């Protein structure tokens, strides 16, 4: 290609597709490449549409991971493509910075229509971690306090402040010291929560309505009582809706399941439409204005790419698609159907301990089986690493049935599934049939599926090798 010729991106991609892992091994993260090869996820995808990925041979892969819930509306949705094309064709001014762009105002207006009226001020940024970082700053500015509380097992992002409220020790290891005056409490323990709140130094209690790691949520009135205690002690309630928002749990927002009135929520992932990073902090106006409290502080918190036209257009198109295709209701109905179908498998497979979820956010937890042969394999894997069994199932679903899932978290016997909200009976049937077959294979020890487990044991001396599927948010 001559230096004076424009980039022919289509030709470049066509010529070099298949070099993906070699390029990443050489120039990006060779450890990640090694993990993907060990767990059998080193597939090259050529295209994607809706709930499916396609390899170079046009074989389909059912995507029950959705980019960690980025693709609520499915991959490469034509409505979002059209919005991006429209913006590019109009040659709009973009990121002037010292202006107020129309598209960001329109997206803020549309987003607030999906929220209760007390949440009436929006700040746009790029990712869930960035939104949670901003929420921490907003809460501290509004309360004059520095303390932060979160739940054990929570995931709020991997940047410094978000990591400080992370409820998973694995992700914090090696990155300290982090923010001071941060603590984690046990879900369901109101006494422990009140003990911290009584100190009157906690700016915010940050929760995921449904935790991404493990798909855990409380029973009873814990969240409502926690909100009451926060009000009583002057602490703000922040709901991290990065994964649970925009229909994922069968409601527009996860907090709606408990009739909560959070002071701040954070939104990201599927607001992007799967194209351009797009995130938001939504807060009560009085809280918001504590950050932007004077004229000379009008940009004291800002994000260079936060209000870019492409991201705003993607957000607008995504909200429209969710409405037009009734995806919130579809997530509720089909999610319940999916859980019920998996529950039926418990009658056949003693490996299944519990199925839990809301909408299209589902976890399948396993325990030691009653069958002697399967129990032998279970014990062997668990002597080495607890998560090896679940990873064996995840890899088997992928290699044998071309279904993409993930581990639900570190040291868990749990598979997590996050299907696009667009799926229907065909996709549910395919997943349940595949899971049934994989669990049936586990009854034969030794056997092919346990040989796969034995291969994981060989690599398990390096702990990071089998944790890819649970590494993301």
C-alpha positions as CSV (number, residue, x, y, z in Angstrom):
1,X,0.0,0.0,0.0
2,X,1.5,3.3,-1.1
3,X,1.9,6.0,1.6
4,X,-0.3,8.5,-0.3
5,X,-3.2,6.0,-0.7
6,X,-6.2,6.1,1.8
7,X,-6.5,3.1,4.1
8,X,-8.5,0.3,2.5
9,X,-9.7,-1.2,5.8
10,X,-11.9,-3.9,4.2
11,X,-8.9,-5.3,2.2
12,X,-6.7,-5.1,5.3
13,X,-9.1,-7.1,7.4
14,X,-9.8,-9.6,4.7
15,X,-6.1,-10.2,4.1
16,X,-5.1,-10.6,7.7
17,X,-8.2,-12.2,9.4
18,X,-6.9,-15.2,11.2
19,X,-3.8,-13.5,12.6
20,X,-5.7,-12.3,15.6
21,X,-4.0,-14.3,18.3
22,X,-0.5,-14.0,16.8
23,X,-0.8,-10.2,16.8
24,X,-2.2,-10.1,20.4
25,X,0.6,-12.5,21.6
26,X,3.2,-10.2,20.0
27,X,1.9,-6.8,20.8
28,X,-0.8,-6.9,23.5
29,X,-1.4,-9.4,26.2
30,X,0.3,-12.8,25.7
31,X,-1.0,-14.1,29.1
32,X,-4.6,-13.6,27.9
33,X,-3.8,-15.4,24.6
34,X,-2.3,-18.3,26.6
35,X,-5.5,-18.6,28.8
36,X,-7.8,-18.5,25.7
37,X,-5.8,-21.3,24.1
38,X,-5.8,-23.4,27.3
39,X,-9.6,-23.2,27.8
40,X,-10.3,-23.6,24.1
41,X,-11.6,-20.1,23.4
42,X,-9.1,-19.2,20.7
43,X,-11.7,-19.0,18.0
44,X,-11.5,-16.5,15.2
45,X,-14.9,-14.8,14.4
46,X,-15.5,-13.4,11.0
47,X,-18.9,-11.7,11.6
48,X,-21.7,-11.3,14.1
49,X,-25.5,-10.8,14.0
50,X,-28.1,-10.7,16.7
51,X,-27.5,-13.5,19.2
52,X,-24.9,-15.2,17.0
53,X,-21.2,-15.1,16.2
54,X,-19.9,-16.8,13.0
55,X,-16.4,-18.2,12.4
56,X,-14.4,-18.3,9.1
57,X,-16.4,-21.4,8.0
58,X,-19.7,-19.7,8.7
59,X,-20.5,-21.9,11.7
60,X,-22.7,-20.2,14.2
61,X,-21.9,-19.7,17.9
62,X,-24.8,-18.8,20.2
63,X,-23.7,-15.9,22.3
64,X,-24.9,-16.3,25.9
65,X,-22.3,-13.9,27.2
66,X,-23.3,-10.7,25.2
67,X,-19.9,-9.1,25.8
68,X,-20.6,-9.0,29.6
69,X,-24.1,-7.6,28.8
70,X,-23.0,-5.0,26.2
71,X,-25.3,-6.5,23.6
72,X,-28.7,-6.4,25.2
73,X,-30.2,-5.6,21.8
74,X,-28.0,-8.1,19.9
75,X,-24.9,-7.6,17.8
76,X,-24.8,-5.2,14.8
77,X,-28.3,-4.0,15.1
78,X,-29.3,-2.1,11.9
79,X,-31.0,0.7,13.8
80,X,-27.8,1.6,15.6
81,X,-25.8,1.2,12.4
82,X,-28.3,3.7,10.8
83,X,-27.8,6.2,13.6
84,X,-24.0,6.0,13.2
85,X,-24.3,6.5,9.5
86,X,-26.6,9.4,9.9
87,X,-24.2,11.2,12.2
88,X,-21.3,10.6,9.9
89,X,-23.2,11.8,6.8
90,X,-24.2,15.0,8.5
91,X,-20.6,16.2,9.3
92,X,-21.8,17.4,12.7
93,X,-19.4,19.4,14.9
94,X,-18.1,17.0,17.5
95,X,-16.5,17.4,20.9
96,X,-16.1,21.2,20.6
97,X,-16.0,21.0,24.4
98,X,-16.9,24.6,25.1
99,X,-20.3,24.2,23.7
100,X,-23.5,22.3,24.5
101,X,-24.1,19.6,21.9
102,X,-27.6,18.7,20.8
103,X,-27.2,15.0,20.8
104,X,-26.0,14.8,24.4
105,X,-29.0,16.9,25.4
106,X,-31.4,14.6,23.5
107,X,-29.9,11.4,25.0
108,X,-30.1,12.9,28.5
109,X,-33.8,13.7,27.9
110,X,-34.6,10.3,26.6
111,X,-32.7,8.5,29.4
112,X,-34.5,10.5,32.1
113,X,-37.8,9.4,30.7
114,X,-37.0,5.9,31.7
115,X,-36.2,6.8,35.3
116,X,-38.2,8.1,38.3
117,X,-38.5,11.9,38.4
118,X,-36.2,12.3,41.4
119,X,-33.3,11.3,39.2
120,X,-33.1,14.4,37.0
121,X,-29.4,15.2,36.2
122,X,-27.1,13.3,33.8
123,X,-23.4,13.2,33.3
124,X,-22.0,11.3,30.3
125,X,-18.7,9.4,30.2
126,X,-17.3,6.2,28.6
127,X,-17.4,3.1,30.8
128,X,-19.0,1.6,33.9
129,X,-15.8,2.0,35.8
130,X,-15.6,5.7,34.9
131,X,-19.2,6.2,35.8
132,X,-18.6,4.6,39.2
133,X,-15.5,6.8,39.7
134,X,-17.6,9.8,39.0
135,X,-20.4,8.6,41.4
136,X,-17.8,8.4,44.2
137,X,-16.7,12.0,43.5
138,X,-20.3,13.2,43.4
139,X,-21.2,11.4,46.6
140,X,-18.2,12.8,48.4
141,X,-18.8,16.3,47.2
142,X,-22.5,16.2,48.1
143,X,-22.0,14.9,51.6
144,X,-18.6,16.2,52.6
145,X,-17.7,12.7,53.8
146,X,-15.0,10.4,52.5
147,X,-16.2,6.9,53.6
148,X,-17.5,4.3,51.1
149,X,-19.4,1.1,51.7
150,X,-20.0,-1.8,49.3
151,X,-21.0,-5.4,49.4
152,X,-18.8,-8.5,49.6
153,X,-18.7,-10.1,46.2
154,X,-19.4,-6.9,44.3
155,X,-17.8,-5.7,41.0
156,X,-17.7,-2.0,40.2
157,X,-14.8,-1.7,37.7
158,X,-11.0,-1.9,37.6
159,X,-9.9,1.7,37.8
160,X,-8.5,3.0,41.1
161,X,-11.6,4.3,42.9
162,X,-13.9,1.5,41.5
163,X,-11.3,-1.0,42.6
164,X,-11.3,0.5,46.1
165,X,-15.0,-0.5,46.5
166,X,-14.5,-3.8,44.7
167,X,-15.9,-6.7,46.7
168,X,-13.5,-9.3,45.2
169,X,-10.0,-9.6,46.7
170,X,-8.7,-11.2,43.6
171,X,-9.0,-8.0,41.6
172,X,-7.4,-5.8,44.3
173,X,-4.4,-8.0,44.8
174,X,-1.2,-6.2,43.9
175,X,-2.7,-2.8,43.3
176,X,-2.7,-1.2,46.7
177,X,-2.8,1.0,48.5
178,X,-6.2,2.0,47.3
179,X,-8.6,4.7,48.6
180,X,-8.8,4.9,52.3
181,X,-12.0,4.6,54.4
182,X,-13.6,1.9,52.2
183,X,-15.3,-1.1,53.7
184,X,-17.4,-4.0,52.6
185,X,-20.4,-5.5,54.4
186,X,-22.2,-8.8,54.1
187,X,-25.3,-8.8,52.0
188,X,-28.3,-9.3,54.3
189,X,-26.6,-8.2,57.5
190,X,-28.3,-4.9,58.5
191,X,-26.6,-4.7,61.9
192,X,-23.2,-4.7,60.3
193,X,-24.3,-2.0,57.8
194,X,-25.8,0.2,60.5
195,X,-22.6,-0.2,62.6
196,X,-20.7,1.5,59.7
197,X,-23.4,4.1,59.0
198,X,-23.6,5.3,62.6
199,X,-20.1,6.7,62.3
200,X,-21.6,9.5,60.1
201,X,-18.6,9.4,57.8
202,X,-19.9,7.3,55.0
203,X,-20.6,9.2,51.8
204,X,-22.2,6.4,49.8
205,X,-23.4,2.8,50.0
206,X,-22.8,1.3,46.6
207,X,-24.6,-1.8,45.4
208,X,-25.3,-3.8,42.3
209,X,-29.0,-4.7,42.6
210,X,-28.0,-8.1,41.2
211,X,-24.4,-8.9,41.6
212,X,-22.6,-9.7,38.4
213,X,-20.2,-12.1,40.2
214,X,-22.4,-15.1,41.0
215,X,-25.7,-13.4,40.2
216,X,-26.5,-12.9,43.8
217,X,-29.3,-10.7,45.3
218,X,-30.9,-10.6,48.7
219,X,-34.2,-12.0,49.8
220,X,-36.7,-10.1,51.8
221,X,-36.4,-6.4,52.7
222,X,-32.7,-6.1,53.0
223,X,-32.3,-3.4,50.2
224,X,-35.3,-1.4,51.4
225,X,-34.1,-1.5,55.0
226,X,-30.6,-0.6,53.8
227,X,-32.0,2.4,52.0
228,X,-33.9,3.5,55.1
229,X,-30.7,3.3,57.2
230,X,-28.8,5.3,54.6
231,X,-31.5,8.0,54.7
232,X,-31.4,8.0,58.5
233,X,-27.6,8.4,58.7
234,X,-27.1,10.8,55.8
235,X,-25.5,8.3,53.4
236,X,-26.3,8.3,49.7
237,X,-27.5,5.1,48.0
238,X,-25.8,4.4,44.7
239,X,-27.1,1.7,42.4
240,X,-24.5,0.4,40.0
241,X,-26.8,-0.5,37.0
242,X,-23.9,-1.0,34.6
243,X,-24.9,-4.7,34.0
244,X,-28.4,-4.8,35.4
245,X,-29.8,-1.7,33.7
246,X,-31.7,-1.3,30.4
247,X,-33.9,-4.4,30.6
248,X,-31.3,-7.0,31.6
249,X,-33.3,-8.2,34.7
250,X,-36.8,-8.0,33.2
251,X,-37.3,-4.4,34.4
252,X,-35.8,-1.2,33.0
253,X,-33.6,-1.0,36.1
254,X,-32.6,-3.6,38.6
255,X,-33.5,-1.3,41.6
256,X,-37.2,-1.4,40.5
257,X,-37.5,-5.0,41.8
258,X,-37.2,-3.6,45.3
259,X,-39.0,-0.3,44.7
260,X,-35.8,1.6,45.7
261,X,-35.2,5.3,45.2
262,X,-31.4,5.5,44.7
263,X,-29.7,8.9,44.9
264,X,-27.3,8.1,42.1
265,X,-27.3,5.4,39.5
266,X,-24.6,4.4,37.0
267,X,-25.3,3.2,33.5
268,X,-23.0,1.8,30.7
269,X,-22.5,-1.3,28.7
270,X,-25.6,-1.8,26.5
271,X,-26.2,2.0,26.3
272,X,-23.5,1.8,23.7
273,X,-25.6,-0.3,21.4
274,X,-22.5,-2.4,21.1
275,X,-20.6,0.1,19.0
276,X,-19.2,3.2,20.8
277,X,-18.5,3.3,24.5
278,X,-21.3,5.2,26.3
279,X,-21.9,5.5,30.0
280,X,-23.8,7.9,32.4
281,X,-24.1,9.0,35.9
282,X,-27.7,9.9,36.8
283,X,-28.3,11.7,40.1
284,X,-30.6,14.0,42.0
285,X,-30.1,17.5,40.8
286,X,-29.2,18.7,44.3
287,X,-26.4,16.1,44.5
288,X,-25.2,16.9,41.0
289,X,-24.9,20.6,41.7
290,X,-22.7,20.0,44.8
291,X,-20.0,19.0,42.4
292,X,-20.5,21.8,39.9
293,X,-21.1,24.3,42.7
294,X,-19.5,27.5,41.3
295,X,-18.9,29.0,38.0
296,X,-15.2,28.3,38.2
297,X,-16.1,24.6,38.9
298,X,-18.3,24.1,35.8
299,X,-15.8,21.5,34.4
300,X,-14.3,20.3,37.7
301,X,-15.4,16.8,36.7
302,X,-15.3,16.1,32.9
303,X,-14.7,13.5,30.3
304,X,-13.2,14.4,26.9
305,X,-15.0,11.8,24.9
306,X,-18.1,11.5,27.2
307,X,-20.5,13.5,25.0
308,X,-19.2,12.5,21.6
309,X,-21.8,12.4,18.8
310,X,-21.4,8.8,17.9
311,X,-21.9,7.5,21.5
312,X,-24.9,9.8,22.0
313,X,-26.5,8.5,18.7
314,X,-25.9,4.9,19.8
315,X,-27.5,5.6,23.1
316,X,-30.6,7.2,21.5
317,X,-30.9,4.3,19.0
318,X,-30.5,1.7,21.7
319,X,-33.3,3.2,23.9
320,X,-35.5,3.3,20.9
321,X,-34.8,-0.4,20.0
322,X,-35.5,-1.5,23.5
323,X,-38.9,0.2,23.3
324,X,-39.8,-0.8,19.8
325,X,-38.9,-4.5,20.3
326,X,-40.4,-4.7,23.8
327,X,-37.2,-6.1,25.0
328,X,-37.8,-5.5,28.7
329,X,-40.9,-7.6,28.7
330,X,-39.2,-10.2,26.5
331,X,-36.4,-10.4,29.0
332,X,-38.8,-11.0,31.8
333,X,-40.9,-13.6,30.0
334,X,-38.1,-15.5,28.2
335,X,-35.8,-15.3,31.2
336,X,-38.5,-17.0,33.4
337,X,-38.9,-19.6,30.7
338,X,-35.1,-20.2,30.5
339,X,-34.8,-20.6,34.3
340,X,-37.8,-23.0,34.4
341,X,-36.3,-25.1,31.6
342,X,-33.0,-25.3,33.5
343,X,-34.8,-26.1,36.7
344,X,-36.3,-29.1,34.9
345,X,-32.8,-30.5,34.4
346,X,-32.4,-30.7,38.2
347,X,-34.6,-33.8,38.1
348,X,-32.1,-35.5,35.8
349,X,-28.8,-34.2,37.0
350,X,-27.8,-34.2,40.6
351,X,-24.9,-31.9,39.8
352,X,-27.3,-28.9,39.7
353,X,-27.6,-27.3,43.1
354,X,-29.5,-24.1,42.3
355,X,-30.7,-22.0,39.4
356,X,-31.1,-18.3,40.2
357,X,-31.6,-15.2,38.2
358,X,-33.7,-12.2,37.1
359,X,-34.7,-11.7,33.5
360,X,-31.8,-12.6,31.3
361,X,-29.2,-12.6,34.1
362,X,-29.0,-16.2,35.2
363,X,-26.6,-18.4,37.2
364,X,-26.4,-22.2,37.5
365,X,-24.7,-23.4,40.6
366,X,-23.3,-26.9,40.9
367,X,-22.4,-29.2,43.8
368,X,-21.0,-32.6,44.4
369,X,-23.1,-35.2,42.5
370,X,-24.7,-38.3,43.9
371,X,-23.4,-40.6,41.2
372,X,-20.2,-42.3,42.2
373,X,-18.4,-42.0,38.9
374,X,-19.2,-38.3,38.5
375,X,-18.3,-37.7,42.2
376,X,-14.8,-39.1,41.6
377,X,-14.2,-36.6,38.8
378,X,-15.7,-33.8,40.9
379,X,-13.4,-34.5,43.9
380,X,-10.3,-34.7,41.6
381,X,-10.9,-31.3,40.1
382,X,-11.7,-29.7,43.4
383,X,-8.5,-30.9,45.0
384,X,-6.7,-28.7,42.6
385,X,-8.9,-25.6,41.9
386,X,-12.5,-25.1,42.8
387,X,-13.5,-23.3,39.5
388,X,-12.0,-26.1,37.3
389,X,-15.3,-28.0,37.2
390,X,-17.4,-25.0,36.0
391,X,-14.7,-24.1,33.5
392,X,-14.8,-27.6,32.2
393,X,-18.5,-27.2,31.5
394,X,-18.1,-23.7,30.0
395,X,-15.4,-25.1,27.6
396,X,-17.5,-28.2,26.7
397,X,-20.5,-26.0,25.9
398,X,-18.3,-24.0,23.6
399,X,-16.3,-26.7,21.9
400,X,-19.1,-29.3,21.6
401,X,-22.1,-27.1,21.1
402,X,-20.7,-23.7,20.0
403,X,-22.4,-21.8,22.9
404,X,-20.5,-19.0,24.6
405,X,-20.9,-18.7,28.4
406,X,-18.6,-17.8,31.4
407,X,-17.7,-18.6,34.9
408,X,-19.7,-16.5,37.3
409,X,-16.6,-15.7,39.4
410,X,-13.4,-16.9,41.1
411,X,-13.6,-20.0,43.3
412,X,-17.2,-20.6,42.3
413,X,-19.0,-23.7,41.0
414,X,-21.2,-21.4,39.0
415,X,-21.9,-20.8,35.3
416,X,-23.3,-17.4,34.4
417,X,-25.4,-16.8,31.3
418,X,-26.2,-13.3,29.9
419,X,-28.1,-13.8,26.6
420,X,-29.1,-10.9,24.4
421,X,-32.6,-9.8,25.3
422,X,-33.7,-10.7,21.8
423,X,-33.5,-14.5,22.2
424,X,-36.5,-16.8,21.9
425,X,-37.5,-20.4,22.0
426,X,-34.9,-21.6,19.5
427,X,-32.0,-20.2,21.5
428,X,-33.5,-21.4,24.8
429,X,-33.9,-24.9,23.3
430,X,-30.4,-25.0,22.0
431,X,-28.8,-24.0,25.3
432,X,-30.9,-26.3,27.5
433,X,-30.3,-29.3,25.1
434,X,-26.6,-28.6,25.2
435,X,-26.4,-28.2,28.9
436,X,-28.3,-31.5,29.3
437,X,-25.9,-33.3,27.1
438,X,-22.8,-31.9,28.8
439,X,-24.1,-32.8,32.2
440,X,-24.9,-36.3,31.0
441,X,-21.3,-36.7,29.8
442,X,-20.2,-36.0,33.3
443,X,-21.6,-39.3,34.5
444,X,-18.9,-41.2,32.6
445,X,-15.6,-41.1,34.5
446,X,-13.2,-41.4,33.0
447,X,-14.4,-40.0,29.8
448,X,-13.9,-37.2,27.2
449,X,-15.2,-34.4,29.3
450,X,-13.1,-35.4,32.3
451,X,-10.1,-35.6,29.9
452,X,-10.7,-32.0,29.3
453,X,-10.7,-31.4,33.1
454,X,-7.4,-33.3,33.4
455,X,-5.9,-31.0,30.8
456,X,-6.9,-28.0,33.0
457,X,-5.3,-29.7,36.0
458,X,-2.0,-29.8,34.0
459,X,-2.0,-26.0,33.7
460,X,-3.4,-25.2,37.1
461,X,-0.1,-24.6,38.8
462,X,-0.4,-21.2,37.3
463,X,-3.6,-20.0,38.9
464,X,-4.5,-17.4,36.3
465,X,-4.6,-19.9,33.5
466,X,-8.3,-21.0,33.9
467,X,-9.9,-17.8,35.1
468,X,-10.5,-16.0,31.8
469,X,-14.2,-16.5,31.7
470,X,-14.7,-14.9,35.1
471,X,-12.2,-12.1,34.6
472,X,-14.6,-9.5,33.1
473,X,-17.4,-7.6,34.7
